[in-house]
Amino acid sequence: MARRHVGMVDVAREANVSLGTVSNVFNQPERVSPSTRERVQDAIDRLGYVRIESARMLRGRPSRIIAVLVHDIANPFCVALVHGAEAAARRAGLGVMVCNSAGDPEEEARYVAMLSEHQIRGALITPADSAGRSLNALDDRGIPFVVVDDCKTGRTQCSVAIDDILGGELAATHLLKAGHRSILFVGGPSHLPQVQARFQGVVKALAQARMPISMLTELGCDELTVAAGRDAGARVLGMRERPTAILCANDLLAVGVLQALFESGVRVPDDISLIGYDDIDHAAAATVPLTSVRRPARLMGSTAASLLITKTSANAAADHHHQQITLRPELAVRRSTAVLRHRPTAVTGAVPG
């Protein structure tokens, strides 16, 4: 015999509360005392009540699910960002759906279409499509969104980003003050605005220190991964004149470079100083703890989710004004960088392919 569906009326009867109290536990938990919320939750657990979200939306109530669309869920920085968003969503009684575009604009477009079908409450998105087509599609579908980790000049949507120009500047200034005059920037995919901003910050630091741009060389990578970093490290080892310092566009690249150098007997920082970016947990735990630019990923995720929740709340102002929030990075100095103790050698010629 089929099991009878358990409804909110059954939960109210089991917990000895009104139907309105059960509804408030789901929709406005702050209006219910902790002891009553616990009693209702115990009744839910005993009865095995499952809330039917589609029925809720048919009654004109907003979805309780927000989506977080990121570049690479394997990247610890993205994981920390999602954790921050989850924490803010949990406080508001909402859930999170995580989508991984893998940096592919086409995959991102497929997810945007799917999110529309699922009638989510809204989305946090780190755009993979630099042309902004995914953002336009969200707009066209009426899906509220907050842009995360990508604040372009002139953009009017709600956004939360980190000042990566300042981050690149902090890292390069640290190396310049340590006496380095031969710096290699190991970057990722050139279309990523975050990578572009970090390189701009390095160039800005050189200009402010009145140092020639010739002391800076750029080495591009197709991915921001450890494997790509190992490949970059091998290319550094093949240089006729190696840099005295390497600044990587993220920590995964830096870990890969460190592995390649370590396996070939090149000492960090005695022979080459090395700086990463993001300050993921792996940075401090590396064979040589990495100096890294710390980006507050959890704070960025929670701030963006809070913006979205406010924007989509029942009492949101009709004249809602978009906010663009920029967080400041910090430099975490560890053992992978040191004061230069020998005469620097200029990097000349093209970087080996």
Residue pairs with C-beta under 8 A, 6 or more apart in sequence:
6 47
6 48
6 49
6 50
7 49
8 19
8 22
8 23
8 49
9 19
10 47
10 49
11 22
11 40
11 43
11 44
11 47
11 49
12 18
12 19
12 21
12 22
14 43
14 46
14 47
15 21
15 22
15 36
15 39
15 40
15 42
15 43
16 39
17 36
17 39
17 40
21 32
21 36
21 40
22 40
24 31
24 32
25 32
25 36
25 37
25 40
25 41
26 51
26 93
27 61
27 93
29 37
29 93
32 40
43 49
53 63
53 64
53 65
56 63
56 64
57 63
57 119
62 121
62 312
62 314
63 118
63 119
63 120
63 121
64 93
64 94
64 95
64 121
65 94
65 95
65 96
65 97
65 118
65 120
65 121
66 85
66 89
66 94
66 95
66 96
66 97
66 120
66 121
66 122
66 123
66 124
66 305
66 308
66 309
67 96
67 97
67 98
67 99
67 111
67 115
67 120
67 122
67 123
67 124
68 81
68 82
68 85
68 96
68 97
68 98
68 99
68 123
68 124
68 125
68 301
68 305
69 99
69 100
69 101
69 108
69 111
69 112
69 115
69 123
69 124
69 125
69 126
70 78
70 81
70 82
70 98
70 99
70 100
70 101
70 126
71 78
71 100
71 101
71 102
71 103
71 126
71 128
72 78
72 100
72 102
72 103
72 224
73 79
73 82
73 98
73 100
75 224
75 250
75 252
75 280
76 251
76 278
76 280
76 281
76 282
77 250
77 251
77 278
77 280
77 295
77 297
78 126
78 297
80 280
80 297
80 298
80 301
81 126
81 148
81 149
81 297
81 298
81 300
81 301
82 96
82 98
82 301
83 298
83 301
84 297
84 298
84 299
84 300
84 301
84 302
84 303
84 305
85 96
85 124
85 301
85 302
85 304
85 305
86 96
86 301
86 305
87 298
87 301
87 302
87 305
88 301
88 302
88 303
88 305
88 306
88 309
89 95
89 96
89 305
89 309
92 309
94 121
94 309
96 305
97 115
97 118
97 120
99 111
99 114
99 115
101 107
101 108
101 111
101 128
102 128
103 128
103 189
103 192
104 128
105 128
105 129
105 131
105 133
105 134
107 128
108 125
108 127
108 128
108 129
108 134
109 129
109 133
109 134
109 137
112 134
112 137
112 138
112 141
112 143
113 137
115 123
115 138
115 141
115 143
116 141
116 143
120 143
121 144
121 308
121 312
122 143
122 144
122 145
122 146
122 308
122 311
122 312
123 138
123 143
123 144
123 145
123 146
123 308
124 145
124 146
124 148
124 301
124 304
124 305
124 308
125 134
125 135
125 138
125 145
125 146
125 147
125 148
126 147
126 148
126 149
126 150
127 134
127 135
127 147
127 150
128 134
129 135
130 191
130 193
135 145
135 147
135 157
138 145
144 308
144 311
144 312
145 157
145 158
145 308
146 157
146 158
146 159
146 160
146 304
146 305
146 307
146 308
146 311
147 155
147 157
147 158
147 159
147 160
147 161
148 159
148 160
148 161
148 300
148 301
148 304
149 160
149 161
149 162
149 194
149 300
150 159
150 161
150 193
150 194
151 159
151 160
151 161
151 324
151 326
152 193
155 324
156 322
157 322
158 304
158 307
158 308
158 311
158 322
158 323
158 324
159 304
159 322
159 323
159 324
159 325
160 300
160 303
160 304
160 307
160 325
160 326
160 327
161 300
161 324
161 325
161 326
161 327
162 295
162 296
162 300
162 326
162 327
162 328
162 329
163 326
163 327
163 328
163 329
164 194
164 197
164 198
164 201
164 329
165 197
165 198
165 200
165 201
165 204
166 201
166 328
166 329
167 197
167 198
167 201
167 277
167 293
167 295
167 329
168 197
168 198
168 199
168 200
168 201
168 202
168 204
168 205
168 247
168 293
169 201
169 202
169 204
169 205
169 208
170 201
170 293
170 329
170 330
170 331
171 198
171 201
171 202
171 205
171 247
171 275
171 277
171 291
171 293
171 331
172 183
172 201
172 202
172 205
172 206
172 247
173 205
173 208
173 209
174 275
174 291
174 331
174 333
174 337
175 183
175 245
175 247
175 273
175 275
175 337
176 205
176 206
176 209
176 211
178 245
178 273
178 337
178 338
178 339
178 340
179 339
179 340
179 344
180 244
180 245
180 273
180 340
180 344
181 211
181 215
181 244
181 340
181 344
181 346
182 215
182 241
182 243
182 244
182 245
182 344
182 345
182 346
182 347
183 202
183 215
183 216
183 217
183 243
183 244
183 245
183 246
183 247
184 216
184 217
184 218
184 219
184 236
184 243
184 245
184 246
184 247
184 347
184 351
185 198
185 199
185 202
185 216
185 217
185 218
185 219
185 246
185 247
185 248
185 249
186 219
186 221
186 229
186 232
186 246
186 247
186 248
186 249
186 253
186 254
186 257
187 195
187 198
187 199
187 218
187 219
187 220
187 221
187 249
188 195
188 220
188 221
188 222
188 223
188 224
188 228
188 249
188 250
188 253
189 195
189 221
189 222
189 223
189 224
190 196
190 220
192 224
194 249
195 224
195 249
198 249
198 277
198 293
199 218
199 249
202 216
202 247
203 213
203 216
206 212
206 213
206 215
206 216
214 346
215 346
215 347
217 243
217 347
217 351
218 351
219 232
219 235
219 236
219 351
221 228
221 229
221 231
221 232
221 249
221 253
222 228
224 249
224 250
224 252
224 253
225 252
225 253
225 256
226 252
226 253
226 255
226 256
226 259
227 256
228 252
228 253
228 256
229 248
229 252
229 253
229 254
229 255
229 256
229 257
229 258
229 259
229 260
230 256
230 257
230 259
230 260
231 256
231 260
232 248
232 253
232 256
232 257
232 260
233 256
233 257
233 258
233 259
233 260
233 261
234 260
235 351
235 352
235 353
236 242
236 243
236 246
236 257
236 260
236 261
236 272
237 260
237 261
237 264
237 266
238 352
239 347
239 351
239 352
240 349
241 345
241 346
241 347
241 348
241 349
242 272
242 345
242 347
243 272
243 347
244 272
244 273
244 340
244 344
244 345
245 272
245 273
245 274
245 275
245 337
245 340
246 254
246 257
246 272
246 273
246 274
246 275
247 275
247 277
248 254
248 257
248 274
248 275
248 276
248 277
249 277
250 276
250 277
250 278
251 276
251 277
251 278
251 279
251 280
251 282
251 283
251 290
251 292
252 280
252 282
253 276
254 274
254 275
254 276
254 277
254 283
254 286
254 290
254 292
254 336
255 276
255 282
255 283
255 286
255 290
257 274
258 268
258 274
258 286
258 287
258 288
258 290
258 336
259 287
261 267
261 268
261 271
261 272
261 274
262 268
262 287
262 288
266 272
268 274
268 288
268 336
269 288
269 335
269 336
269 337
269 338
270 338
273 291
273 336
273 337
273 338
273 340
274 288
274 290
274 291
274 336
274 337
275 290
275 291
275 292
275 293
275 336
275 337
276 283
276 290
276 291
276 292
276 293
276 336
277 292
277 293
277 295
278 292
278 293
278 294
278 295
278 297
279 292
279 293
279 294
279 295
279 332
280 292
283 289
283 290
283 292
283 332
283 334
284 290
284 332
284 334
286 336
288 334
288 335
288 336
289 334
289 335
289 336
290 334
290 336
291 331
291 332
291 333
291 334
291 335
291 336
291 337
292 331
292 332
292 334
293 329
293 330
293 331
293 332
294 329
294 330
294 331
294 332
295 327
295 329
296 327
296 329
299 327
300 327
303 325
303 327
307 323
307 325
310 316
311 320
